[in-house]
Amino acid sequence: MIIFGPLLVIVGIGFFCWLLFNLAVFALPFFAGLTIGIWAFHTGAGVLGGIAVGVVAGGITFGLGQLALAFVPWTWLRLLIILLYVAPAAVAGYSATHGIAQMAMPSPTWQTIFAVIGAIAVSVTAFVRFTGMAAPGPAGQGLVRG
Protein backbone atom coordinates (compact mmCIF):
# COMPACT_ATOMS: atom_id res chain seq x y z
CA MET A 1 0.00 0.00 0.00
CA ILE A 2 2.90 2.35 0.62
CA ILE A 3 3.89 1.99 -3.04
CA PHE A 4 0.39 2.31 -4.48
CA GLY A 5 -0.62 5.40 -2.46
CA PRO A 6 1.82 7.90 -3.99
CA LEU A 7 1.37 6.31 -7.42
CA LEU A 8 -2.40 6.76 -7.23
CA VAL A 9 -1.96 10.36 -6.08
CA ILE A 10 0.25 11.09 -9.09
CA VAL A 11 -2.21 9.39 -11.45
CA GLY A 12 -5.10 11.32 -9.87
CA ILE A 13 -3.32 14.66 -10.18
CA GLY A 14 -2.42 13.86 -13.79
CA PHE A 15 -6.03 12.93 -14.58
CA PHE A 16 -7.38 16.15 -13.08
CA CYS A 17 -4.77 18.24 -14.92
CA TRP A 18 -5.75 16.53 -18.18
CA LEU A 19 -9.44 17.12 -17.44
CA LEU A 20 -8.81 20.76 -16.53
CA PHE A 21 -6.80 21.28 -19.72
CA ASN A 22 -9.54 19.77 -21.91
CA LEU A 23 -12.24 21.80 -20.19
CA ALA A 24 -10.15 24.95 -20.67
CA VAL A 25 -9.68 24.20 -24.38
CA PHE A 26 -13.44 23.78 -24.85
CA ALA A 27 -14.34 26.63 -22.49
CA LEU A 28 -17.12 28.22 -24.56
CA PRO A 29 -19.14 25.02 -25.19
CA PHE A 30 -18.55 23.91 -21.58
CA PHE A 31 -19.67 27.26 -20.20
CA ALA A 32 -22.76 27.34 -22.42
CA GLY A 33 -23.70 23.79 -21.45
CA LEU A 34 -23.10 24.42 -17.75
CA THR A 35 -25.07 27.66 -17.74
CA ILE A 36 -28.05 26.25 -19.60
CA GLY A 37 -27.95 23.04 -17.56
CA ILE A 38 -28.06 25.01 -14.30
CA TRP A 39 -30.88 27.15 -15.69
CA ALA A 40 -32.84 24.02 -16.63
CA PHE A 41 -32.27 22.55 -13.17
CA HIS A 42 -33.52 25.70 -11.46
CA THR A 43 -36.62 25.86 -13.65
CA GLY A 44 -37.71 22.40 -12.53
CA ALA A 45 -36.09 19.96 -14.96
CA GLY A 46 -34.46 17.99 -12.14
CA VAL A 47 -30.91 16.72 -11.96
CA LEU A 48 -31.04 14.35 -14.94
CA GLY A 49 -32.99 16.86 -17.04
CA GLY A 50 -30.49 19.61 -16.24
CA ILE A 51 -27.57 17.37 -17.15
CA ALA A 52 -29.24 16.28 -20.39
CA VAL A 53 -30.13 19.83 -21.40
CA GLY A 54 -26.61 21.03 -20.51
CA VAL A 55 -24.93 18.31 -22.56
CA VAL A 56 -27.17 19.04 -25.54
CA ALA A 57 -26.56 22.80 -25.24
CA GLY A 58 -22.78 22.31 -25.07
CA GLY A 59 -22.89 19.99 -28.07
CA ILE A 60 -24.99 22.46 -30.04
CA THR A 61 -22.59 25.29 -29.19
CA PHE A 62 -19.64 23.21 -30.36
CA GLY A 63 -21.51 22.01 -33.47
CA LEU A 64 -22.58 25.52 -34.46
CA GLY A 65 -18.97 26.64 -34.33
CA GLN A 66 -17.88 23.72 -36.49
CA LEU A 67 -20.68 24.32 -39.00
CA ALA A 68 -19.85 27.99 -39.16
CA LEU A 69 -16.20 27.19 -39.85
CA ALA A 70 -17.19 24.67 -42.50
CA PHE A 71 -19.54 26.91 -44.46
CA VAL A 72 -18.21 30.45 -44.06
CA PRO A 73 -16.20 31.35 -47.17
CA TRP A 74 -14.42 34.46 -45.84
CA THR A 75 -11.15 34.02 -44.02
CA TRP A 76 -11.67 37.06 -41.80
CA LEU A 77 -15.01 35.73 -40.57
CA ARG A 78 -13.51 32.28 -39.95
CA LEU A 79 -10.77 33.94 -37.88
CA LEU A 80 -13.43 35.84 -35.92
CA ILE A 81 -15.32 32.60 -35.20
CA ILE A 82 -12.12 30.90 -34.07
CA LEU A 83 -11.33 33.90 -31.87
CA LEU A 84 -14.79 33.58 -30.32
CA TYR A 85 -13.87 30.05 -29.20
CA VAL A 86 -10.18 30.63 -28.41
CA ALA A 87 -10.56 33.76 -26.24
CA PRO A 88 -12.55 32.02 -23.47
CA ALA A 89 -10.07 29.14 -23.66
CA ALA A 90 -7.20 31.57 -23.07
CA VAL A 91 -8.95 33.08 -20.05
CA ALA A 92 -9.75 29.63 -18.65
CA GLY A 93 -6.15 28.47 -19.24
CA TYR A 94 -4.80 31.55 -17.47
CA SER A 95 -7.14 31.11 -14.51
CA ALA A 96 -6.50 27.38 -14.16
CA THR A 97 -2.72 27.73 -14.39
CA HIS A 98 -2.72 30.68 -12.01
CA GLY A 99 -4.74 28.70 -9.48
CA ILE A 100 -2.31 25.79 -9.65
CA ALA A 101 0.69 28.13 -9.51
CA GLN A 102 -0.68 29.81 -6.38
CA MET A 103 -0.61 26.46 -4.61
CA ALA A 104 2.88 25.62 -5.85
CA MET A 105 4.90 28.83 -5.46
CA PRO A 106 4.77 31.92 -3.25
CA SER A 107 6.13 34.50 -5.74
CA PRO A 108 3.38 36.46 -7.52
CA THR A 109 5.73 37.25 -10.39
CA TRP A 110 6.37 33.58 -11.12
CA GLN A 111 2.69 32.80 -10.68
CA THR A 112 1.86 35.32 -13.39
CA ILE A 113 4.63 34.07 -15.68
CA PHE A 114 3.39 30.48 -15.43
CA ALA A 115 -0.22 31.60 -15.83
CA VAL A 116 0.64 33.44 -19.07
CA ILE A 117 2.51 30.37 -20.34
CA GLY A 118 -0.53 28.23 -19.48
CA ALA A 119 -2.85 30.66 -21.28
CA ILE A 120 -0.66 30.56 -24.38
CA ALA A 121 -0.51 26.75 -24.33
CA VAL A 122 -4.28 26.40 -23.97
CA SER A 123 -4.89 29.05 -26.66
CA VAL A 124 -2.63 27.35 -29.17
CA THR A 125 -4.20 23.97 -28.40
CA ALA A 126 -7.72 25.37 -28.76
CA PHE A 127 -6.77 27.05 -32.04
CA VAL A 128 -5.28 23.84 -33.43
CA ARG A 129 -8.21 21.69 -32.30
CA PHE A 130 -10.89 23.98 -33.66
CA THR A 131 -9.18 24.58 -36.99
CA GLY A 132 -8.21 20.92 -37.33
CA MET A 133 -11.77 19.63 -36.82
CA ALA A 134 -13.34 21.96 -39.36
CA ALA A 135 -13.37 21.36 -43.08
CA PRO A 136 -10.52 23.14 -44.90
CA GLY A 137 -12.93 25.36 -46.81
CA PRO A 138 -15.49 25.18 -49.58
CA ALA A 139 -15.12 22.13 -51.82
CA GLY A 140 -12.07 22.21 -54.06
CA GLN A 141 -10.31 25.17 -52.49
CA GLY A 142 -6.88 24.79 -50.99
CA LEU A 143 -6.14 21.49 -52.72
CA VAL A 144 -2.88 20.99 -54.53
CA ARG A 145 -3.25 19.24 -57.85
CA GLY A 146 -0.33 17.35 -59.18
Phi, psi and chi 1 to 4 in degrees:
 res  aa     phi    psi   chi1   chi2   chi3   chi4
   1 MET       -  -29.9  -75.7  -47.4 -110.0      -
   2 ILE   -65.5  -32.1  -70.4  177.0      -      -
   3 ILE   -77.8  -40.1  -64.6  171.6      -      -
   4 PHE   -75.4  -28.7  -69.1  123.1      -      -
   5 GLY   -59.4  -59.1      -      -      -      -
   6 PRO   -62.9  -33.8  -23.2   32.0      -      -
   7 LEU   -64.5  -43.6 -178.0   63.5      -      -
   8 LEU   -66.8  -33.7  -71.3  176.2      -      -
   9 VAL   -64.4  -44.3  167.3      -      -      -
  10 ILE   -64.2  -43.4  -69.2  171.2      -      -
  11 VAL   -63.8  -41.2  168.1      -      -      -
  12 GLY   -64.1  -44.4      -      -      -      -
  13 ILE   -63.7  -42.1  -70.2  171.9      -      -
  14 GLY   -62.1  -41.0      -      -      -      -
  15 PHE   -63.6  -45.4  170.0   74.2      -      -
  16 PHE   -69.0  -32.8  -77.2  113.9      -      -
  17 CYS   -66.0  -41.4  -74.3      -      -      -
  18 TRP   -62.7  -44.5  169.7   82.1      -      -
  19 LEU   -64.0  -43.6 -178.0   65.1      -      -
  20 LEU   -62.7  -40.0 -175.0   65.6      -      -
  21 PHE   -65.2  -44.6 -173.2   76.3      -      -
  22 ASN   -66.3  -39.0  -82.4  -30.7      -      -
  23 LEU   -67.7  -33.4  -69.7  178.4      -      -
  24 ALA   -69.5  -38.2      -      -      -      -
  25 VAL   -63.9  -41.2  167.0      -      -      -
  26 PHE  -102.6   48.7  -63.0  106.7      -      -
  27 ALA   -66.0  -43.0      -      -      -      -
  28 LEU   -66.5  -50.0 -177.6   64.5      -      -
  29 PRO   -63.1  -37.1  -21.5   30.1      -      -
  30 PHE   -64.7  -44.4  177.4   73.3      -      -
  31 PHE   -64.8  -42.7  176.7   72.1      -      -
  32 ALA   -63.1  -44.5      -      -      -      -
  33 GLY   -64.7  -41.5      -      -      -      -
  34 LEU   -66.1  -43.8 -175.6   66.4      -      -
  35 THR   -64.6  -46.4  -56.7      -      -      -
  36 ILE   -71.5  -34.0  -67.4  173.6      -      -
  37 GLY   -64.8  -41.7      -      -      -      -
  38 ILE   -66.3  -40.9  -69.8  172.4      -      -
  39 TRP   -60.0  -45.2  170.6   80.5      -      -
  40 ALA   -63.0  -39.8      -      -      -      -
  41 PHE   -61.9  -43.7  173.4   74.1      -      -
  42 HIS   -75.0  -15.0  -74.7  -64.0      -      -
  43 THR   -94.5    5.4   56.2      -      -      -
  44 GLY   106.6   13.6      -      -      -      -
  45 ALA   -77.6  -16.0      -      -      -      -
  46 GLY    84.6  177.3      -      -      -      -
  47 VAL   -67.5  -51.9  175.1      -      -      -
  48 LEU   -65.4  -38.7  -69.0  177.5      -      -
  49 GLY   -64.8  -40.8      -      -      -      -
  50 GLY   -64.6  -40.7      -      -      -      -
  51 ILE   -64.8  -44.9  -69.2  171.4      -      -
  52 ALA   -63.4  -45.4      -      -      -      -
  53 VAL   -64.9  -39.4  168.5      -      -      -
  54 GLY   -64.7  -42.2      -      -      -      -
  55 VAL   -65.2  -42.7  167.4      -      -      -
  56 VAL   -64.1  -42.7  168.8      -      -      -
  57 ALA   -64.4  -41.5      -      -      -      -
  58 GLY   -64.7  -40.6      -      -      -      -
  59 GLY   -65.1  -39.6      -      -      -      -
  60 ILE   -66.2  -41.0  -72.7  172.9      -      -
  61 THR   -61.1  -44.4  -55.4      -      -      -
  62 PHE   -65.9  -44.6 -180.0   74.5      -      -
  63 GLY   -64.0  -39.5      -      -      -      -
  64 LEU   -62.7  -39.4  -76.4  175.5      -      -
  65 GLY   -64.0  -41.2      -      -      -      -
  66 GLN   -67.8  -41.5  -67.0  -59.5  -52.1      -
  67 LEU   -63.9  -41.3  -78.3  173.8      -      -
  68 ALA   -62.8  -41.5      -      -      -      -
  69 LEU   -66.2  -32.1  -75.7  177.2      -      -
  70 ALA   -75.3  -32.7      -      -      -      -
  71 PHE  -110.2   -7.3  -69.0  113.6      -      -
  72 VAL   -82.5  123.7  169.6      -      -      -
  73 PRO   -83.6  -20.3   26.8  -30.4      -      -
  74 TRP   -89.0  133.1  -56.8  -66.0      -      -
  75 THR   -65.6  -39.7  -55.9      -      -      -
  76 TRP   -64.3  -35.8   64.8  -90.1      -      -
  77 LEU   -74.3  -35.0 -169.4   54.2      -      -
  78 ARG   -62.6  -42.3  -71.9  174.1  142.0 -139.2
  79 LEU   -63.9  -37.1 -170.3   59.7      -      -
  80 LEU   -66.1  -39.9 -157.7   62.1      -      -
  81 ILE   -65.1  -44.4  -67.6  167.1      -      -
  82 ILE   -62.6  -39.7  -69.3  170.5      -      -
  83 LEU   -63.9  -34.1 -175.2   63.5      -      -
  84 LEU   -62.1  -33.2 -179.6   69.1      -      -
  85 TYR   -90.0  -29.8  -79.1   80.6      -      -
  86 VAL   -82.3  -33.0  170.3      -      -      -
  87 ALA   -61.4  -47.2      -      -      -      -
  88 PRO   -64.5  -30.5  -19.7   29.3      -      -
  89 ALA   -65.9  -38.5      -      -      -      -
  90 ALA   -65.2  -42.9      -      -      -      -
  91 VAL   -64.5  -43.5  171.9      -      -      -
  92 ALA   -65.1  -39.8      -      -      -      -
  93 GLY   -64.5  -40.7      -      -      -      -
  94 TYR   -63.0  -48.2  179.0   88.5      -      -
  95 SER   -64.0  -43.0  -62.3      -      -      -
  96 ALA   -65.4  -45.4      -      -      -      -
  97 THR   -68.0  -36.9  -50.5      -      -      -
  98 HIS   -66.4  -39.1 -167.1  -95.9      -      -
  99 GLY   -63.3  -41.3      -      -      -      -
 100 ILE   -69.2  -39.5  -67.4  170.2      -      -
 101 ALA   -66.5  -32.6      -      -      -      -
 102 GLN   -64.3  -32.7  -79.1 -179.7  -28.5      -
 103 MET   -77.2  -25.2  -69.4 -174.6  -75.6      -
 104 ALA   -96.2  -27.0      -      -      -      -
 105 MET  -144.1  144.7   59.9 -169.6   64.9      -
 106 PRO   -83.7  -20.7   26.8  -31.6      -      -
 107 SER   -77.6  120.9  170.4      -      -      -
 108 PRO   -64.7  -30.2  -15.3   23.0      -      -
 109 THR   -64.4  -46.7  -55.5      -      -      -
 110 TRP   -70.0  -32.0  -77.1  105.9      -      -
 111 GLN   -60.5  -44.9  -68.6  171.9    4.8      -
 112 THR   -67.0  -40.7  -55.9      -      -      -
 113 ILE   -61.4  -46.8  -70.3  170.1      -      -
 114 PHE   -67.2  -34.7  -80.9  105.3      -      -
 115 ALA   -65.9  -38.9      -      -      -      -
 116 VAL   -66.8  -41.4  168.0      -      -      -
 117 ILE   -62.1  -41.5  -68.8  170.1      -      -
 118 GLY   -64.1  -40.1      -      -      -      -
 119 ALA   -64.1  -40.6      -      -      -      -
 120 ILE   -65.7  -43.3  -68.6  169.2      -      -
 121 ALA   -63.0  -44.3      -      -      -      -
 122 VAL   -68.0  -38.5  169.7      -      -      -
 123 SER   -63.3  -45.6  -61.4      -      -      -
 124 VAL   -64.3  -41.8  168.3      -      -      -
 125 THR   -64.5  -43.0  -56.5      -      -      -
 126 ALA   -63.3  -42.3      -      -      -      -
 127 PHE   -60.6  -46.4 -179.3   81.4      -      -
 128 VAL   -66.1  -41.3  168.0      -      -      -
 129 ARG   -67.4  -43.4  -75.1 -169.7 -177.3  177.8
 130 PHE   -71.9  -36.7  -80.9  110.0      -      -
 131 THR   -77.3  -28.4   56.1      -      -      -
 132 GLY   -75.8  -26.3      -      -      -      -
 133 MET   -85.1  -19.8  -74.6 -171.7 -105.1      -
 134 ALA   -85.4  157.9      -      -      -      -
 135 ALA   -65.6  150.4      -      -      -      -
 136 PRO   -67.8  -13.2   20.2  -28.6      -      -
 137 GLY   150.8 -174.9      -      -      -      -
 138 PRO   -57.7  151.8  -24.8   33.2      -      -
 139 ALA   -52.0  128.8      -      -      -      -
 140 GLY    91.7  -13.7      -      -      -      -
 141 GLN   -85.8  144.5  -73.7 -173.6   -7.8      -
 142 GLY    79.6    6.4      -      -      -      -
 143 LEU   -95.0  139.6  -62.5  176.2      -      -
 144 VAL   -94.9  124.6  176.8      -      -      -
 145 ARG   -98.6  138.7  -53.6  -82.9  178.0 -171.2
 146 GLY  -143.1      -      -      -      -      -
